[in-house]
Amino acid sequence: MRNAALMLGVIGGIIGMIVGFFSFGYTEVIDRYGEVEGMFEQVSNVQLIRISSFAAPLLAIAGGAMARARALWGGVLMLLSAAGMMYAFGFNAFTMFPIGFVGIGGLLAIAAGKPDEPKPHF
């Protein structure tokens, strides 16, 4: 379970970085070139989007990397990342996979209470 949490956290964080790049870039373009009425308008809370674009993927990748050694801490970081992405960006076609991957990874990391014990496969 820890390995699955690691992979889901890192993959979700990378996809979240892509969403973050576009979200941060969108706010920058609107600030520099202005709004186009009815087409491109600035978001209501620019600082929230910019901070979440950086912090949420960072928490997801860090939580995924910690999932093997410190499963509880890694799981909490991944759940915070999923909550941050959900709050800042909402749940839509571009955020459903990063939120889902990071959320499931966080739950798996927390559920992995103790290290996996070696068991024979037969």
C-alpha atoms as an extended CHARMM CRD file, in Angstrom:
* protein
*
       122  EXT
         1         1  MET       CA              0.0000000000        0.0000000000        0.0000000000  PROA      1               0.0000000000
         2         2  ARG       CA              2.8700000000        2.3510000000        0.6590000000  PROA      2               0.0000000000
         3         3  ASN       CA              4.2480000000        1.8340000000       -2.8380000000  PROA      3               0.0000000000
         4         4  ALA       CA              0.8410000000        2.5270000000       -4.3550000000  PROA      4               0.0000000000
         5         5  ALA       CA              0.5450000000        5.6860000000       -2.2380000000  PROA      5               0.0000000000
         6         6  LEU       CA              3.9960000000        6.7760000000       -3.4120000000  PROA      6               0.0000000000
         7         7  MET       CA              3.1420000000        6.3200000000       -7.0790000000  PROA      7               0.0000000000
         8         8  LEU       CA             -0.3000000000        7.9340000000       -6.8360000000  PROA      8               0.0000000000
         9         9  GLY       CA              1.0870000000       10.9130000000       -4.9200000000  PROA      9               0.0000000000
        10        10  VAL       CA              3.9100000000       11.5650000000       -7.3610000000  PROA      10              0.0000000000
        11        11  ILE       CA              1.7820000000       11.0690000000      -10.4950000000  PROA      11              0.0000000000
        12        12  GLY       CA             -1.0460000000       13.1800000000       -9.0610000000  PROA      12              0.0000000000
        13        13  GLY       CA              1.4560000000       15.8770000000       -8.1240000000  PROA      13              0.0000000000
        14        14  ILE       CA              2.9160000000       15.9720000000      -11.6260000000  PROA      14              0.0000000000
        15        15  ILE       CA             -0.5210000000       16.2740000000      -13.1970000000  PROA      15              0.0000000000
        16        16  GLY       CA             -1.3340000000       18.9020000000      -10.5700000000  PROA      16              0.0000000000
        17        17  MET       CA              1.7850000000       20.8200000000      -11.6290000000  PROA      17              0.0000000000
        18        18  ILE       CA              0.4490000000       20.9850000000      -15.1690000000  PROA      18              0.0000000000
        19        19  VAL       CA             -2.8820000000       22.3350000000      -13.9000000000  PROA      19              0.0000000000
        20        20  GLY       CA             -0.9550000000       24.7630000000      -11.6980000000  PROA      20              0.0000000000
        21        21  PHE       CA              1.1950000000       26.0420000000      -14.5660000000  PROA      21              0.0000000000
        22        22  PHE       CA             -1.8570000000       26.8440000000      -16.6470000000  PROA      22              0.0000000000
        23        23  SER       CA             -3.7790000000       28.3800000000      -13.7510000000  PROA      23              0.0000000000
        24        24  PHE       CA             -0.8970000000       30.6030000000      -12.6900000000  PROA      24              0.0000000000
        25        25  GLY       CA             -0.2160000000       31.5240000000      -16.3060000000  PROA      25              0.0000000000
        26        26  TYR       CA             -3.8610000000       32.4040000000      -16.9070000000  PROA      26              0.0000000000
        27        27  THR       CA             -3.8760000000       34.8650000000      -14.0070000000  PROA      27              0.0000000000
        28        28  GLU       CA             -0.6250000000       36.4110000000      -15.2640000000  PROA      28              0.0000000000
        29        29  VAL       CA             -1.8960000000       36.8350000000      -18.8310000000  PROA      29              0.0000000000
        30        30  ILE       CA             -5.0920000000       38.5100000000      -17.6370000000  PROA      30              0.0000000000
        31        31  ASP       CA             -3.0710000000       40.8430000000      -15.3860000000  PROA      31              0.0000000000
        32        32  ARG       CA             -0.7350000000       41.8660000000      -18.2090000000  PROA      32              0.0000000000
        33        33  TYR       CA             -3.0650000000       42.0720000000      -21.2000000000  PROA      33              0.0000000000
        34        34  GLY       CA             -6.4380000000       42.6990000000      -19.5860000000  PROA      34              0.0000000000
        35        35  GLU       CA             -9.7690000000       40.9700000000      -19.7490000000  PROA      35              0.0000000000
        36        36  VAL       CA            -11.7770000000       40.1990000000      -22.8530000000  PROA      36              0.0000000000
        37        37  GLU       CA            -15.3830000000       40.8710000000      -21.9490000000  PROA      37              0.0000000000
        38        38  GLY       CA            -17.4300000000       37.6790000000      -21.8630000000  PROA      38              0.0000000000
        39        39  MET       CA            -14.4920000000       35.4770000000      -22.7880000000  PROA      39              0.0000000000
        40        40  PHE       CA            -11.4340000000       35.8580000000      -20.5390000000  PROA      40              0.0000000000
        41        41  GLU       CA            -12.0580000000       37.3520000000      -17.1260000000  PROA      41              0.0000000000
        42        42  GLN       CA             -9.8800000000       37.4280000000      -14.0370000000  PROA      42              0.0000000000
        43        43  VAL       CA            -10.6450000000       35.0110000000      -11.2240000000  PROA      43              0.0000000000
        44        44  SER       CA            -12.0720000000       36.4150000000       -8.0030000000  PROA      44              0.0000000000
        45        45  ASN       CA             -9.1100000000       35.4670000000       -5.7620000000  PROA      45              0.0000000000
        46        46  VAL       CA             -5.8570000000       35.6350000000       -7.6950000000  PROA      46              0.0000000000
        47        47  GLN       CA             -3.5910000000       35.0010000000       -4.6900000000  PROA      47              0.0000000000
        48        48  LEU       CA             -5.4670000000       31.7980000000       -3.7830000000  PROA      48              0.0000000000
        49        49  ILE       CA             -4.9780000000       30.4320000000       -7.2980000000  PROA      49              0.0000000000
        50        50  ARG       CA             -1.3030000000       31.3720000000       -7.4020000000  PROA      50              0.0000000000
        51        51  ILE       CA             -0.4690000000       29.9540000000       -3.9790000000  PROA      51              0.0000000000
        52        52  SER       CA             -2.4360000000       26.7700000000       -4.6400000000  PROA      52              0.0000000000
        53        53  SER       CA             -0.8030000000       26.3580000000       -8.0500000000  PROA      53              0.0000000000
        54        54  PHE       CA              2.5340000000       26.1030000000       -6.2560000000  PROA      54              0.0000000000
        55        55  ALA       CA              1.6970000000       24.5490000000       -2.8870000000  PROA      55              0.0000000000
        56        56  ALA       CA             -0.7790000000       21.7890000000       -3.7790000000  PROA      56              0.0000000000
        57        57  PRO       CA              1.4540000000       19.8910000000       -6.2580000000  PROA      57              0.0000000000
        58        58  LEU       CA              4.4240000000       20.3970000000       -3.9450000000  PROA      58              0.0000000000
        59        59  LEU       CA              2.5270000000       18.8330000000       -1.0370000000  PROA      59              0.0000000000
        60        60  ALA       CA              1.3990000000       15.9500000000       -3.2500000000  PROA      60              0.0000000000
        61        61  ILE       CA              4.9020000000       15.1070000000       -4.4480000000  PROA      61              0.0000000000
        62        62  ALA       CA              6.4270000000       15.5180000000       -0.9810000000  PROA      62              0.0000000000
        63        63  GLY       CA              3.6750000000       13.3890000000        0.5590000000  PROA      63              0.0000000000
        64        64  GLY       CA              4.1420000000       10.7250000000       -2.0710000000  PROA      64              0.0000000000
        65        65  ALA       CA              7.8850000000       10.6910000000       -1.5050000000  PROA      65              0.0000000000
        66        66  MET       CA              7.3690000000       10.3470000000        2.2560000000  PROA      66              0.0000000000
        67        67  ALA       CA              4.7420000000        7.6050000000        1.9660000000  PROA      67              0.0000000000
        68        68  ARG       CA              7.2100000000        4.7340000000        2.2450000000  PROA      68              0.0000000000
        69        69  ALA       CA              9.1280000000        5.9560000000        5.2730000000  PROA      69              0.0000000000
        70        70  ARG       CA              6.5100000000        8.0510000000        7.0990000000  PROA      70              0.0000000000
        71        71  ALA       CA              3.1390000000        6.8780000000        5.8420000000  PROA      71              0.0000000000
        72        72  LEU       CA              1.0320000000        8.9570000000        8.2380000000  PROA      72              0.0000000000
        73        73  TRP       CA              2.8000000000       12.2290000000        7.4650000000  PROA      73              0.0000000000
        74        74  GLY       CA              2.8150000000       11.5170000000        3.7460000000  PROA      74              0.0000000000
        75        75  GLY       CA             -0.8750000000       10.6390000000        3.8080000000  PROA      75              0.0000000000
        76        76  VAL       CA             -1.7750000000       13.8330000000        5.6480000000  PROA      76              0.0000000000
        77        77  LEU       CA              0.2400000000       15.9230000000        3.1670000000  PROA      77              0.0000000000
        78        78  MET       CA             -1.4670000000       14.2410000000        0.2210000000  PROA      78              0.0000000000
        79        79  LEU       CA             -4.9280000000       14.7620000000        1.7060000000  PROA      79              0.0000000000
        80        80  LEU       CA             -4.1000000000       18.4440000000        2.3200000000  PROA      80              0.0000000000
        81        81  SER       CA             -2.9740000000       18.6960000000       -1.2920000000  PROA      81              0.0000000000
        82        82  ALA       CA             -6.1920000000       17.1280000000       -2.5880000000  PROA      82              0.0000000000
        83        83  ALA       CA             -8.2670000000       19.4640000000       -0.4190000000  PROA      83              0.0000000000
        84        84  GLY       CA             -6.2600000000       22.4750000000       -1.6240000000  PROA      84              0.0000000000
        85        85  MET       CA             -6.7250000000       21.5650000000       -5.2670000000  PROA      85              0.0000000000
        86        86  MET       CA            -10.4220000000       20.9870000000       -4.7350000000  PROA      86              0.0000000000
        87        87  TYR       CA            -10.8920000000       24.3130000000       -2.9390000000  PROA      87              0.0000000000
        88        88  ALA       CA             -8.8100000000       26.4220000000       -5.3290000000  PROA      88              0.0000000000
        89        89  PHE       CA             -9.5660000000       24.8610000000       -8.7120000000  PROA      89              0.0000000000
        90        90  GLY       CA            -12.8220000000       22.9900000000       -8.1280000000  PROA      90              0.0000000000
        91        91  PHE       CA            -13.6420000000       19.5510000000       -9.4720000000  PROA      91              0.0000000000
        92        92  ASN       CA            -13.6940000000       19.5410000000      -13.2670000000  PROA      92              0.0000000000
        93        93  ALA       CA            -12.3160000000       17.6390000000      -16.2350000000  PROA      93              0.0000000000
        94        94  PHE       CA             -8.7700000000       18.9300000000      -15.6630000000  PROA      94              0.0000000000
        95        95  THR       CA             -8.5720000000       18.3910000000      -11.9170000000  PROA      95              0.0000000000
        96        96  MET       CA            -10.4370000000       15.1250000000      -11.4260000000  PROA      96              0.0000000000
        97        97  PHE       CA             -7.3730000000       12.9300000000      -11.9450000000  PROA      97              0.0000000000
        98        98  PRO       CA             -4.9010000000       14.8440000000       -9.7750000000  PROA      98              0.0000000000
        99        99  ILE       CA             -7.4670000000       15.1720000000       -6.9730000000  PROA      99              0.0000000000
       100       100  GLY       CA             -8.4340000000       11.5090000000       -7.3020000000  PROA      100             0.0000000000
       101       101  PHE       CA             -4.8690000000       10.1900000000       -7.4560000000  PROA      101             0.0000000000
       102       102  VAL       CA             -3.6420000000       12.2850000000       -4.5500000000  PROA      102             0.0000000000
       103       103  GLY       CA             -6.7480000000       11.6410000000       -2.4460000000  PROA      103             0.0000000000
       104       104  ILE       CA             -6.6020000000        7.8740000000       -2.9120000000  PROA      104             0.0000000000
       105       105  GLY       CA             -2.8440000000        7.9330000000       -2.3290000000  PROA      105             0.0000000000
       106       106  GLY       CA             -3.3740000000        9.7970000000        0.9360000000  PROA      106             0.0000000000
       107       107  LEU       CA             -5.9950000000        7.3110000000        2.0950000000  PROA      107             0.0000000000
       108       108  LEU       CA             -3.7640000000        4.3630000000        1.1910000000  PROA      108             0.0000000000
       109       109  ALA       CA             -0.8120000000        5.8840000000        3.0340000000  PROA      109             0.0000000000
       110       110  ILE       CA             -2.8590000000        6.4400000000        6.1750000000  PROA      110             0.0000000000
       111       111  ALA       CA             -4.3290000000        2.9420000000        5.9340000000  PROA      111             0.0000000000
       112       112  ALA       CA             -0.8070000000        1.4460000000        5.7970000000  PROA      112             0.0000000000
       113       113  GLY       CA             -0.3760000000        1.4390000000        9.5600000000  PROA      113             0.0000000000
       114       114  LYS       CA              2.7540000000       -0.6590000000        9.7320000000  PROA      114             0.0000000000
       115       115  PRO       CA              5.2870000000       -1.6960000000        7.1120000000  PROA      115             0.0000000000
       116       116  ASP       CA              4.3200000000       -4.4740000000        4.7790000000  PROA      116             0.0000000000
       117       117  GLU       CA              5.4570000000       -7.8140000000        6.0780000000  PROA      117             0.0000000000
       118       118  PRO       CA              7.1330000000      -10.2020000000        3.6650000000  PROA      118             0.0000000000
       119       119  LYS       CA              4.7660000000      -13.0660000000        2.8830000000  PROA      119             0.0000000000
       120       120  PRO       CA              5.2260000000      -16.0240000000        0.5920000000  PROA      120             0.0000000000
       121       121  HSD       CA              3.1970000000      -15.8310000000       -2.5930000000  PROA      121             0.0000000000
       122       122  PHE       CA              2.2740000000      -19.5210000000       -2.6210000000  PROA      122             0.0000000000
